[in-house]
Amino acid sequence: AAAVVELLVNPLLGRLCDHHGRKPFMLMAMVSNTFLRAMSTSMQTSIVAQFLDRMLSGAMIFAFQAPAAVAMADLFAKDAIKLGTWSARRDTYLGIGATIGPLIGSKLGTRQSFAASTLMFAVTSVYVRLKLPETLSLANRKYFKFEHINPVSFLKLFQNKTLGWLATATALQSFGDTVNLLDLNNIFLIKVLHYGPQELGHFATASGLSAVAGGRVTLHLLKKLQKLNVSALKVSTFFANSMWTAGMVSMGLARRTSHLSFAMFLWTFGQLRSNSLTTYLQTYGAAEGLGRAEIVVATANLLAYVKVLAPLLYSNLFSWAISSNNRPSGLPYFVIAAMTLLAQGSFVLAAP
């Protein structure tokens, strides 16, 4: 549901963000989530309140992350390596949040964890309002017109060969993004490895730690490659996609916790495989006259379609696979591995 809301809201936010600036929409998102989470906390037995919170807060998280990513591009877009480095640092902190969040939630319980979430959204709202500067200068603002709003705004990313292949690689990679694997991971761990709630919680924490470590690995790799005077972003993309492919194959073959641990170890080195693509999309999109927010939102619009399709694809593949003893239960992970390889091929064809 949140992905569907993103499809409807993304194009509007992108245009408004390029016209009014980044900060107002980051603030709007946090204030909205503060209200939604407070409502959900006070109405725990209301299915309607819980549904609205899940649907709208997910979209508002994007409404915060997109202008935040654009603000980073405002600051560092002229230096691709620096933008890639700071993007890796951002994702490291996201991984820290993904690690600490489930731990706090499991200790506090449902109502208290929702209340704590409300408080964090409120604190973030105050921080954005008082501390964050506006990164979009008046000279770089684009006039807003309603006719520019387009639910298929991702088509702007297919203006030429390079942009088109970069967008294709981004879409194929995103089938393996953590947000698209949540349901698949849970059902696979429950049905195949027979995990219970405690083991699922440990897996979620380990996934967050993997993202944190992945951010540190990417930062270190980019710095080392830059010193060697090689194409740092290209080499890091190949390395990350290779590790993610191997990790997905290992996950599909996992039948006990030791196998799962090895798969997650490999995942660590592929967590930020989209980092270079994001940087290149900004570079080549700007060359075609697209605004920075326009590029981020067009990319998110493309990925929102994947968010709608991926869970449906994986659930049907898994149901078909486990319906017969002759079929591999890890089939969805093998499909993701194949898509990651295709993403790497698309990146090579883009020849950025």
C-alpha positions in Angstrom: 0.0 0.0 0.0 2.8 2.4 0.8 4.4 1.7 -2.6 1.1 2.6 -4.3 1.0 5.9 -2.4 4.6 6.5 -3.5 3.5 6.1 -7.1 0.9 8.8 -6.7 2.9 11.2 -4.5 6.5 10.9 -5.8 6.1 13.0 -9.0 4.3 15.8 -7.1 6.9 15.9 -4.3 9.8 15.9 -6.8 8.5 19.0 -8.7 7.7 20.8 -5.5 11.1 20.0 -4.0 12.8 21.6 -7.0 10.6 24.7 -6.7 10.3 25.3 -2.9 13.5 23.6 -1.7 14.5 20.5 0.2 14.0 21.4 3.8 10.2 22.1 3.8 9.5 18.6 2.6 11.9 16.9 5.1 10.1 18.8 7.8 6.6 18.0 6.5 7.5 14.3 6.4 8.7 14.1 10.0 5.8 16.2 11.3 3.3 13.9 9.4 5.0 10.8 10.8 4.9 12.2 14.3 1.1 12.7 14.0 0.5 9.3 12.4 2.6 7.4 14.9 0.9 9.2 17.8 -2.5 8.3 16.3 -1.4 4.7 16.0 -0.1 4.6 19.5 -3.3 5.9 21.0 -5.6 3.7 18.9 -3.8 0.4 19.0 -7.0 -1.6 18.6 -8.2 0.3 15.6 -7.4 -1.6 12.3 -8.1 1.6 10.3 -5.6 3.6 12.4 -3.0 0.9 12.0 -3.6 0.6 8.3 -3.3 4.4 7.7 -0.1 4.5 9.8 1.6 1.7 7.9 0.5 3.0 4.5 1.1 6.8 4.9 4.1 6.7 7.2 6.0 4.5 4.7 5.3 7.0 2.0 6.4 9.8 4.3 9.7 8.1 5.1 10.4 8.3 1.4 9.2 11.9 1.4 12.0 12.5 3.9 14.7 10.4 2.3 14.3 11.7 -1.2 14.9 15.4 -0.4 17.6 14.4 2.0 19.3 12.5 -0.9 18.8 15.5 -3.2 20.3 17.9 -0.6 23.4 15.7 -0.5 23.5 15.9 -4.3 23.3 19.7 -4.0 26.4 19.6 -1.9 28.5 17.0 -3.6 27.2 16.3 -7.2 30.2 18.0 -8.8 32.5 15.3 -7.2 31.2 11.8 -8.0 33.6 10.1 -5.6 32.7 12.4 -2.7 29.0 11.9 -3.4 29.5 8.2 -3.4 31.4 8.4 -0.2 28.8 10.5 1.6 26.1 8.2 0.3 27.9 5.2 1.9 28.1 7.1 5.2 24.4 7.8 5.1 23.6 4.2 4.4 25.8 3.2 7.3 23.7 5.3 9.7 20.5 3.8 8.2 21.9 0.4 9.0 22.6 1.5 12.6 19.0 2.5 12.9 17.8 -0.7 11.4 19.9 -2.6 14.0 19.0 -0.6 17.1 15.3 -0.2 16.2 14.3 -3.9 16.4 16.3 -4.3 19.6 14.6 -1.3 21.3 11.2 -2.5 20.1 11.6 -6.0 21.4 12.6 -4.6 24.9 9.9 -2.0 25.2 6.9 -3.9 23.8 4.3 -2.7 21.3 2.7 0.4 22.9 5.9 1.7 24.4 7.9 1.2 21.2 5.3 3.1 19.2 5.5 5.9 21.8 9.3 5.9 21.5 8.9 6.1 17.7 6.6 9.0 18.0 9.1 10.8 20.2 12.0 10.2 17.8 9.9 11.6 14.9 9.1 14.6 16.9 12.8 15.2 17.9 13.8 14.8 14.2 11.2 17.4 13.3 12.7 19.9 15.7 16.3 19.1 14.5 15.3 19.6 10.9 13.6 22.9 11.7 16.4 24.4 13.8 19.6 22.9 12.4 19.4 21.9 8.8 20.2 24.5 6.2 18.4 24.8 2.8 20.8 23.5 0.1 18.8 24.6 -3.0 19.8 28.2 -4.0 17.2 30.5 -5.5 19.1 30.6 -8.8 18.7 26.8 -9.2 15.0 26.5 -8.4 12.6 25.2 -11.1 9.1 26.7 -11.6 6.4 24.3 -10.6 3.6 23.4 -13.1 0.9 20.8 -12.5 1.2 19.5 -16.0 4.7 18.3 -15.1 3.3 15.8 -12.7 3.5 12.3 -14.2 2.9 8.9 -12.5 5.4 7.4 -15.0 8.0 10.0 -14.4 10.7 7.2 -14.5 10.5 7.4 -18.3 12.6 10.6 -18.0 15.5 8.3 -17.2 15.3 6.7 -20.6 16.2 9.8 -22.6 19.4 8.3 -24.0 21.4 5.0 -24.0 23.5 5.7 -20.9 20.7 6.9 -18.7 18.4 4.1 -19.9 20.8 1.3 -19.1 21.6 2.9 -15.7 17.9 3.0 -14.9 17.5 -0.6 -16.0 20.4 -1.6 -13.8 18.9 0.3 -10.9 15.5 -1.4 -11.3 17.0 -4.9 -11.6 19.2 -4.4 -8.6 16.2 -3.2 -6.5 14.5 -6.6 -6.7 17.1 -7.6 -4.1 16.7 -4.6 -1.9 16.1 -5.3 1.8 12.6 -3.6 1.7 11.5 -6.0 -1.1 12.9 -9.1 0.7 11.2 -8.6 4.1 8.2 -10.9 3.5 10.2 -13.4 1.5 12.9 -13.7 4.2 10.4 -14.2 6.9 8.4 -16.9 5.1 11.6 -18.7 4.0 13.0 -18.7 7.5 9.7 -19.9 9.0 8.9 -22.6 6.4 12.4 -23.9 5.5 14.6 -23.2 8.6 11.6 -23.4 11.1 12.5 -20.2 12.8 10.3 -18.7 15.6 9.8 -15.1 16.6 13.1 -14.9 18.6 15.2 -16.2 15.7 13.4 -13.8 13.3 14.3 -11.0 15.6 18.0 -12.1 15.7 18.0 -12.2 11.9 16.6 -8.7 11.6 19.3 -7.4 14.0 22.0 -9.3 12.0 20.6 -7.7 8.8 21.0 -4.3 10.3 24.6 -5.1 11.4 25.3 -6.3 7.9 24.2 -3.0 6.4 26.4 -1.1 8.9 29.4 -3.2 8.0 28.6 -2.9 4.3 28.7 0.9 4.6 32.1 0.8 6.2 33.4 -1.7 3.6 32.2 0.5 0.8 33.8 3.6 2.3 37.1 1.8 2.7 37.0 0.3 -0.8 36.2 3.7 -2.5 39.2 5.3 -0.7 41.5 2.5 -1.6 40.5 2.4 -5.3 40.8 6.2 -5.5 44.4 6.0 -4.3 45.1 3.3 -6.9 43.8 5.7 -9.6 41.3 3.2 -11.0 37.6 3.7 -11.7 36.5 3.4 -8.1 32.7 3.5 -8.7 32.8 0.9 -11.5 35.0 -1.6 -9.6 33.0 -1.2 -6.4 29.8 -1.9 -8.4 31.2 -5.1 -9.9 32.4 -6.2 -6.5 29.1 -5.5 -4.7 27.0 -7.2 -7.4 29.2 -10.2 -7.4 29.0 -10.6 -3.6 25.2 -10.0 -3.6 24.8 -12.7 -6.3 26.8 -15.2 -4.4 24.9 -14.3 -1.2 21.5 -14.8 -2.8 22.6 -18.2 -4.1 23.9 -19.1 -0.7 20.6 -18.0 0.9 18.6 -20.1 -1.5 20.6 -23.1 -0.6 20.6 -22.5 3.2 19.1 -25.2 5.3 20.5 -24.4 8.7 21.8 -21.3 10.6 25.4 -21.8 9.7 24.4 -21.6 6.0 22.4 -18.5 6.7 25.3 -16.9 8.5 27.5 -17.4 5.5 24.9 -15.9 3.2 24.6 -12.8 5.4 28.4 -12.5 5.5 28.4 -12.3 1.7 25.5 -9.8 1.7 27.6 -7.4 3.7 29.8 -6.7 0.7 26.8 -6.1 -1.6 24.6 -4.0 0.6 25.5 -0.7 -1.1 25.6 -2.0 -4.7 23.3 0.8 -5.8 25.5 3.5 -4.5 27.5 4.0 -7.7 24.3 3.9 -9.9 22.8 6.7 -7.8 25.8 8.8 -8.3 26.0 8.2 -12.1 22.2 8.9 -12.5 22.8 12.3 -10.9 25.7 13.1 -13.2 24.1 12.0 -16.5 20.6 13.1 -15.6 21.9 16.7 -14.9 23.6 16.6 -18.3 20.1 16.1 -19.8 18.7 19.1 -18.0 16.9 17.1 -15.2 16.8 18.7 -11.7 18.4 16.8 -8.9 15.1 16.2 -7.1 13.6 15.3 -10.4 16.2 12.5 -10.9 15.8 11.2 -7.3 12.0 11.1 -7.6 12.0 9.6 -11.1 14.3 6.9 -9.7 12.0 6.4 -6.7 9.0 6.2 -9.0 10.7 3.4 -10.9 11.6 1.6 -7.7 8.0 2.0 -6.4 6.8 -0.1 -9.3 9.3 -2.8 -8.3 8.1 -2.6 -4.7 4.6 -3.4 -5.9 5.7 -6.3 -8.2 8.5 -7.9 -6.2 6.4 -9.3 -3.2 3.8 -10.7 -5.7 6.6 -12.3 -7.7 8.4 -13.8 -4.7 5.2 -15.1 -3.0 4.1 -16.9 -6.1 7.5 -18.3 -6.9 7.9 -19.6 -3.3 4.4 -21.2 -3.3 5.1 -22.9 -6.5 8.5 -24.1 -5.4 7.4 -25.7 -2.1 4.3 -27.3 -3.7 6.6 -30.1 -4.9 9.6 -31.8 -3.4 11.4 -31.7 -6.8 11.6 -27.9 -6.8 14.1 -25.8 -4.9 12.5 -23.9 -2.1 15.1 -21.1 -2.5 13.9 -20.4 -6.1 13.1 -16.7 -5.4 16.7 -16.1 -4.2 18.1 -17.7 -7.4 15.9 -15.4 -9.4 17.2 -12.4 -7.5 20.8 -13.6 -8.1 20.0 -13.8 -11.9 18.5 -10.3 -11.8 21.6 -8.9 -10.0 23.8 -10.4 -12.8 21.6 -8.8 -15.4 21.9 -5.5 -13.5 25.7 -5.7 -13.7 25.4 -6.4 -17.4 23.1 -3.4 -17.8 25.7 -1.3 -16.0 28.4 -2.4 -18.3 26.3 -1.6 -21.4 25.7 1.9 -20.0 29.4 2.5 -20.2 29.3 5.6 -17.9 
